[in-house]
């Protein structure tokens, strides 16, 4: 069967603004849960929150303030997204930035037997990688790869 390939597009400022409300809602829900834990003395182990809960609340309060002020760096934004949202659709690639995989992007254009940590950033790099590894391809794989890289020249292909 092989390892899945996932296509990602680079997150620009507009996409980040679209994701921001979802993250804010997740943070607000997390803060509400922490406040409930801190206040609920009827549950064993609650009401006397450990120091770690205070640190989490303080950290989330700080991040929420930064998010309201739009002061988060891309890396902080990704870290916050990763903490609050369970979907594995957003990835931070050091030196490259933020990437997102959505339903509009192709999936499984080709497969590989290895679960590689490699990320591919161009059509040429993808073709080179495929020539160096055993890949399962379809009749349409090359055309779909060419179309993906044409439409998303700053995109990425990753494995998982």
Sine and cosine of phi, psi and omega as CSV:
sin_phi,cos_phi,sin_psi,cos_psi,sin_omega,cos_omega
0.00,0.00,-0.87,0.49,0.08,-1.00
0.98,-0.20,0.20,-0.98,-0.01,-1.00
-0.99,0.16,0.67,-0.74,0.03,-1.00
-0.91,0.41,0.49,-0.87,0.19,-0.98
-0.93,-0.38,0.67,-0.74,-0.02,-1.00
-0.85,-0.53,0.72,-0.70,0.05,-1.00
-0.99,-0.14,0.66,-0.76,-0.02,-1.00
-0.79,-0.61,0.52,-0.85,0.18,-0.98
-0.93,-0.36,0.47,-0.88,-0.01,-1.00
-0.94,0.33,0.67,-0.75,0.05,-1.00
-1.00,0.08,0.88,-0.48,0.09,-1.00
-0.99,-0.15,-0.05,-1.00,-0.07,-1.00
-0.86,0.51,-0.64,0.76,-0.03,-1.00
-0.90,0.44,-0.70,0.72,0.01,-1.00
-0.90,0.43,-0.65,0.76,0.01,-1.00
-0.88,0.48,-0.65,0.76,0.03,-1.00
-0.90,0.44,-0.56,0.83,0.04,-1.00
-0.92,0.38,-0.59,0.81,-0.01,-1.00
-0.97,0.23,-0.43,0.90,-0.11,-0.99
-0.82,0.57,-0.72,0.70,0.00,-1.00
-0.86,0.50,-0.62,0.78,0.03,-1.00
-0.88,0.47,-0.68,0.74,-0.01,-1.00
-0.93,0.37,-0.68,0.73,0.04,-1.00
-0.84,0.54,-0.71,0.70,0.01,-1.00
-0.88,0.48,-0.65,0.76,0.03,-1.00
-0.90,0.44,-0.66,0.75,0.00,-1.00
-0.92,0.39,-0.70,0.72,0.01,-1.00
-0.87,0.50,-0.68,0.74,0.03,-1.00
-0.89,0.46,-0.66,0.75,0.02,-1.00
-0.90,0.43,-0.67,0.74,0.03,-1.00
-0.90,0.44,-0.63,0.77,0.02,-1.00
-0.90,0.44,-0.66,0.75,0.03,-1.00
-0.89,0.45,-0.69,0.72,0.01,-1.00
-0.89,0.45,-0.70,0.72,0.02,-1.00
-0.87,0.50,-0.65,0.76,0.03,-1.00
-0.90,0.44,-0.68,0.73,0.03,-1.00
-0.88,0.47,-0.66,0.75,-0.03,-1.00
-0.92,0.40,-0.56,0.83,-0.10,-1.00
-1.00,0.01,-0.39,0.92,-0.14,-0.99
-0.99,0.12,0.99,-0.15,-0.02,-1.00
-1.00,0.04,-0.07,1.00,-0.05,-1.00
-0.99,0.13,-0.32,0.95,-0.03,-1.00
-1.00,-0.09,0.69,-0.73,0.02,-1.00
-0.84,0.54,0.73,-0.69,0.04,-1.00
0.99,0.13,-0.06,1.00,0.00,-1.00
-0.94,-0.34,0.15,-0.99,-0.02,-1.00
1.00,0.09,-0.49,0.87,0.08,-1.00
-0.85,-0.52,0.91,0.41,-0.13,-0.99
-0.84,0.54,0.67,-0.74,0.08,-1.00
-0.90,0.43,0.34,-0.94,-0.01,-1.00
-0.80,0.60,-0.54,0.84,-0.03,-1.00
-0.89,0.47,-0.58,0.81,0.03,-1.00
-0.91,0.41,-0.62,0.79,0.05,-1.00
-0.90,0.44,-0.65,0.76,0.02,-1.00
-0.91,0.42,-0.66,0.75,0.04,-1.00
-0.88,0.48,-0.73,0.68,-0.01,-1.00
-0.87,0.49,-0.70,0.71,0.01,-1.00
-0.88,0.48,-0.69,0.72,0.01,-1.00
-0.89,0.45,-0.72,0.70,-0.01,-1.00
-0.91,0.41,-0.64,0.77,0.07,-1.00
-0.84,0.54,-0.71,0.71,-0.01,-1.00
-0.90,0.44,-0.72,0.69,-0.01,-1.00
-0.91,0.42,-0.63,0.78,0.03,-1.00
-0.89,0.45,-0.66,0.75,0.04,-1.00
-0.88,0.47,-0.72,0.69,0.01,-1.00
-0.87,0.49,-0.64,0.76,-0.01,-1.00
-0.90,0.43,-0.66,0.75,0.05,-1.00
-0.87,0.49,-0.60,0.80,-0.02,-1.00
-1.00,0.05,-0.04,1.00,-0.01,-1.00
0.85,0.53,0.66,0.75,-0.03,-1.00
-0.98,-0.22,0.02,1.00,-0.03,-1.00
-0.95,0.32,0.68,-0.73,0.17,-0.99
-0.96,0.28,0.24,-0.97,0.04,-1.00
-0.85,0.53,-0.64,0.77,-0.01,-1.00
-0.92,0.39,-0.68,0.74,0.06,-1.00
-0.89,0.45,-0.65,0.76,0.02,-1.00
-0.86,0.51,-0.73,0.68,0.01,-1.00
-0.90,0.44,-0.71,0.70,0.01,-1.00
-0.85,0.53,-0.67,0.74,0.01,-1.00
-0.92,0.40,-0.68,0.73,0.05,-1.00
-0.86,0.51,-0.72,0.70,-0.03,-1.00
-0.89,0.46,-0.61,0.79,0.02,-1.00
-0.92,0.39,-0.59,0.80,-0.20,-0.98
-0.97,-0.23,-0.35,0.94,-0.09,-1.00
-0.85,-0.53,0.73,-0.68,-0.11,-0.99
-1.00,0.09,-0.35,0.94,-0.01,-1.00
-0.89,0.45,0.64,-0.77,0.02,-1.00
-0.99,-0.16,0.80,0.59,-0.05,-1.00
-0.97,-0.23,-0.28,0.96,0.00,-1.00
-0.94,-0.34,0.72,-0.69,0.02,-1.00
-0.75,-0.66,0.62,-0.79,0.10,-1.00
-0.98,-0.21,0.82,-0.57,0.05,-1.00
-0.90,-0.43,0.94,-0.35,-0.03,-1.00
-0.79,0.61,0.73,-0.68,0.00,-1.00
0.99,0.13,-0.19,0.98,-0.02,-1.00
-0.89,-0.45,-0.55,0.84,0.02,-1.00
0.94,-0.35,-0.38,-0.92,-0.07,-1.00
-0.99,-0.11,0.62,-0.79,0.02,-1.00
-0.71,-0.70,0.52,-0.86,0.01,-1.00
-0.73,-0.68,0.63,-0.78,0.10,-0.99
-0.96,-0.28,0.77,-0.63,-0.02,-1.00
-0.78,-0.63,0.18,-0.98,0.01,-1.00
-0.89,0.45,-0.40,0.92,-0.02,-1.00
-0.96,0.29,-0.28,0.96,-0.06,-1.00
-1.00,-0.05,0.51,-0.86,0.02,-1.00
-0.91,0.42,0.38,-0.93,-0.01,-1.00
-0.63,-0.77,0.65,-0.76,0.04,-1.00
0.85,0.52,0.73,0.68,0.09,-1.00
-0.90,0.45,-0.59,0.81,0.12,-0.99
-0.53,-0.85,0.24,-0.97,0.03,-1.00
-0.77,-0.64,0.37,-0.93,0.00,-1.00
-0.68,-0.73,0.54,-0.84,-0.01,-1.00
-0.95,0.31,-0.38,0.92,-0.02,-1.00
-1.00,0.01,0.45,-0.89,0.15,-0.99
-0.98,-0.17,0.99,0.12,-0.13,-0.99
-0.99,0.17,0.57,-0.82,0.11,-0.99
-1.00,0.05,-0.06,1.00,-0.04,-1.00
-0.89,0.45,0.52,-0.86,0.15,-0.99
-0.82,-0.57,0.67,-0.74,-0.07,-1.00
-0.93,-0.36,0.68,-0.73,-0.16,-0.99
-0.84,-0.55,0.22,0.98,0.06,-1.00
-0.28,-0.96,0.28,-0.96,0.04,-1.00
-0.89,0.45,-0.70,0.71,0.00,-1.00
-0.87,0.49,-0.71,0.71,0.01,-1.00
-0.90,0.44,-0.63,0.78,0.01,-1.00
-0.91,0.42,-0.73,0.68,0.01,-1.00
-0.89,0.46,-0.64,0.76,0.04,-1.00
-0.89,0.46,-0.72,0.70,-0.01,-1.00
-0.88,0.48,-0.70,0.71,-0.02,-1.00
-0.90,0.44,-0.57,0.82,0.00,-1.00
-0.95,0.31,-0.38,0.93,-0.02,-1.00
-1.00,-0.08,-0.11,0.99,-0.04,-1.00
-0.74,-0.67,0.45,-0.89,0.07,-1.00
-0.97,0.25,0.88,-0.47,-0.04,-1.00
-0.82,-0.58,0.58,-0.81,0.15,-0.99
-1.00,-0.06,0.88,-0.48,-0.03,-1.00
-0.88,-0.47,0.32,-0.95,0.08,-1.00
-0.95,-0.30,0.18,-0.98,0.07,-1.00
-0.87,0.50,-0.51,0.86,-0.07,-1.00
-0.99,-0.10,-0.01,1.00,-0.09,-1.00
-0.83,0.56,-0.76,0.65,-0.06,-1.00
-0.90,0.44,-0.66,0.75,0.01,-1.00
-0.91,0.42,-0.65,0.76,-0.01,-1.00
-0.94,0.33,-0.60,0.80,0.09,-1.00
-0.88,0.47,-0.73,0.69,0.01,-1.00
-0.87,0.50,-0.67,0.74,-0.01,-1.00
-0.92,0.40,-0.67,0.74,0.01,-1.00
-0.86,0.50,-0.77,0.63,-0.06,-1.00
-0.93,0.36,-0.48,0.88,0.08,-1.00
-0.93,0.38,-0.69,0.72,-0.03,-1.00
-0.98,0.22,-0.47,0.88,-0.06,-1.00
-0.73,-0.69,0.93,0.37,-0.08,-1.00
-0.89,0.45,-0.34,0.94,0.06,-1.00
-0.97,-0.26,0.38,0.93,-0.01,-1.00
-0.99,0.16,-0.25,-0.97,-0.05,-1.00
-0.41,-0.91,0.53,-0.85,0.18,-0.98
-0.88,-0.47,0.73,-0.68,0.02,-1.00
-0.73,-0.69,0.17,-0.99,-0.10,-0.99
-0.89,-0.46,0.49,-0.87,0.05,-1.00
0.14,-0.99,0.00,0.00,0.00,0.00
